[in-house]
Amino acid sequence: YQYLSRYKREEDLDHFLFIPERTEGTEKECLKLLLEYCGRHNPSWAELSNFTHFLNFQLSKCEKSFFCSPAVGEDFQGF
């Protein structure tokens, strides 16, 4: 939710890191955002679960990647 809400507001995600302890938004807002970005019309709970697990996995890998870190500088901005 933290990434998707910032993405929707067109904020810079290059310097954002997910903080599990940070609570943002309501359950209703989270579900609405997941439904919007899931890519399926009227998805099942299983499809939403798969989407969130896949997105979480990819974002976790991205945060740990040297090529996606702010240390790389302007060469890979927005990568």
C-alpha positions as CSV (number, residue, x, y, z in Angstrom):
1,Y,0.0,0.0,0.0
2,Q,2.8,2.4,0.9
3,Y,4.4,2.1,-2.6
4,L,1.1,2.0,-4.5
5,S,-0.3,5.1,-2.8
6,R,2.9,7.1,-3.5
7,Y,3.0,5.8,-7.1
8,K,-0.6,7.0,-7.6
9,R,0.3,10.4,-6.2
10,E,3.2,10.5,-8.7
11,E,5.8,10.8,-5.8
12,D,9.4,9.9,-6.3
13,L,9.9,6.3,-5.2
14,D,13.7,6.3,-5.7
15,H,14.4,7.3,-2.1
16,F,11.4,5.6,-0.4
17,L,11.9,2.5,1.7
18,F,9.0,0.4,3.0
19,I,8.7,0.5,6.8
20,P,6.5,-2.5,8.1
21,E,5.7,-0.7,11.4
22,R,4.2,2.3,9.6
23,T,0.5,2.1,9.3
24,E,-1.0,4.2,6.5
25,G,-4.5,4.4,5.1
26,T,-7.5,2.4,6.1
27,E,-8.4,-1.1,5.1
28,K,-11.0,0.3,2.6
29,E,-8.4,2.5,1.0
30,C,-5.9,-0.3,0.7
31,L,-8.5,-2.7,-0.9
32,K,-9.5,0.0,-3.3
33,L,-5.9,0.6,-4.4
34,L,-5.2,-3.1,-4.7
35,L,-8.3,-3.5,-6.9
36,E,-7.2,-0.6,-9.0
37,Y,-3.7,-1.9,-9.7
38,C,-4.3,-5.6,-9.7
39,G,-5.0,-5.6,-13.4
40,R,-8.0,-7.9,-13.2
41,H,-11.7,-7.0,-13.5
42,N,-13.5,-8.3,-10.4
43,P,-10.5,-10.3,-9.0
44,S,-11.0,-13.2,-6.6
45,W,-9.4,-13.1,-3.1
46,A,-6.8,-15.6,-4.4
47,E,-5.9,-13.3,-7.3
48,L,-5.6,-10.3,-4.9
49,S,-3.4,-12.4,-2.6
50,N,-1.2,-13.6,-5.4
51,F,-0.9,-10.0,-6.7
52,T,0.1,-8.6,-3.2
53,H,2.6,-11.5,-2.6
54,F,4.2,-11.0,-6.0
55,L,4.4,-7.2,-5.6
56,N,5.8,-7.5,-2.1
57,F,8.5,-10.0,-3.3
58,Q,9.5,-7.8,-6.3
59,L,9.6,-4.6,-4.2
60,S,11.7,-6.3,-1.5
61,K,14.2,-7.5,-4.1
62,C,14.2,-4.0,-5.6
63,E,15.0,-2.3,-2.3
64,K,18.0,-4.7,-1.8
65,S,19.3,-4.3,-5.3
66,F,22.4,-2.1,-5.8
67,F,21.2,-1.0,-9.2
68,C,17.9,0.4,-7.7
69,S,19.6,2.2,-4.7
70,P,20.1,5.9,-4.4
71,A,23.9,5.2,-4.3
72,V,23.9,4.5,-8.0
73,G,23.1,8.2,-8.7
74,E,21.5,9.8,-11.7
75,D,22.6,7.1,-14.1
76,F,19.7,4.8,-13.3
77,Q,17.1,7.3,-12.0
78,G,13.6,5.8,-12.1
79,F,15.0,2.4,-12.9
